[in-house]
């Protein structure tokens, strides 16, 4: 791949390193821009039922807010996405401590997770981008040198990322992407609470007050967590009769679509915005889906459209293994040994956009 018209400067880090923005288009209606800082989705341009284009991914127009007000917008998160209780885990009989940055817990890899790293462009053309990052042994307290790639691509109506990782020493890995979506458009005044959500999961993971799973795998039936049939997010997001909604100030939980990663990707969620008619399907090989309803977006951040982002203005749907898995073996394992390859493939399909011209 020698053709590189897609790359442009986005800003400069305090270290003097250049952050680039890479534009992707598969030749159809879907377009996106990716940042080398945090391997982040900065924009996703998608048509509505009439063909009108809107940017449906929350984010910033310049680099400074990503540095000054980090909120994982569109970012690749790891080495371990989600939370590790107390910032501690044991691996092969050895205790490890990682930085706590979410109360007493570690969130999304610690104080300098992969969302705050500059990734290297190793390949780029109009429809595909490969980013690479090497996390050294001991980075944020994690063992092993982890070598990762994030491959973004657009094919027809689908934007995808494939995460691959290898290690030279036994470690733990759970990567995901933390893009916030508003299918009405990232600056739309009514937020995302009217979005209609479907999650084909019979169980979810209740949490304690620190958003750490209790260990129970609870049925969704009869609770506000039942999205097996399409339901508007705002219909039950403030249902104080459910203690889990109270603890999370809305939804900030992991749904159990399956119990282990699969060889082939499967549907984890479907979202529809009824006014615009935009539809998004999330497909991944991961068994868990963290759904966060933007409960702590607090109107201190200005988005690309020049509007303040408020509570519920975007939703995050993150395919991954289950939170705190290293401390809760009943959830499975996120162990990665030398000679193995970690893989998480995430596709965001916008079926209403199929076949539309730009």
C-alpha positions, 0 to 999 in steps of 0.5 A: 500500500503506497497510496497515502492521500488519506493522511493529514495533520491533526495536531501536535502532542506536548512531546512534539509528536505529530497526531494524524487524521486518516480519512476512510471511504469504501466508495459508498456513502459511509465515511470515517476519520481515524486518529493516530492518538488513541487509535480513535474514531473521530467521525463517522458520516452516515446517510439517513433514510433520505440520504442526508449525511450526518456525523453520528460519532461524538468527538472533537474538532481539534486535538486539545480536548482529547488531551485536556478532557479525556473521555475515551471518545472513539478511543481504543481502550486497553490493555484491559477494557472496563474495570479491574477491582481494586487495581489488582489481579493474580496471574500464575500465582503472582500478584499484580497491581495496576493504576486505579483511576476510577475510584478504587478500581482500574478502568480501561488500562489505567492512567495511561491506557492505549487511548492516550498513546500515539499509534503508528501508521503501518498501512493506509489507503482509501478504505483500510488503515493499519495502526500499530502499538507496542506496550512494553513489559511493565506498562501500567503494571501489566506483564509482557511486551504486547504488540498490537494492530488495529485495522480499520476498514470500510466495506459497503455499509460497514465500518470495522476494526480488527484488533490483534495482539501478541505477547512475549510473556503471559499477560491479560488482554481485553481490548475494545472501542469506546465510540459514543454514538448518536444516530441523529447526529453528534450535535443533535439537540435531543440526545440519544435516549429516543434510540430504540435498542435491541440486545439479544442477551438473556443475562446481564452482570449486576454490579456493586456501587463501584461498577464491579460485577458482583459475580452473579449472572442475572436473567434480564427477564422482568427487568429494565435490562431486557432489550431482547425486543426493541425498546427505547433507551429512555423508557427505563433509563431512570427507573428507580425501582431497580437498584441496578439502575440507581447504582449506575445512574442509568445503564453501565452494565455488561450483557452476556450474549454468549459465554466465550468468544466465537470463531465467527462474529455475531450480532450483539446489538441493533440500534435505530433512530426513529426520526432519521431512520438510521440503523446500526448493527454491532457485530463482533466475536466477543461474548459481552457487550458493555452498554453505557448510556452516557450517564456522566457526560456533564455538559463540560465538553464541546463537540464538533458541531459546537454544542455541549455534550450532556447526559445521554447525548451519546451511548457506548456499546463496547464488545468485549470480555466481561469486566473484572474477569481476572478476579472472577474465573467464572466469567472465563479468561482473558489470559494471553500466552506467547504463541497465541494471538488475541483477536477482537473484530467489531463491525458497525453496519448501517444497513439503511445506507446500503447502495446510497451514493455520496 
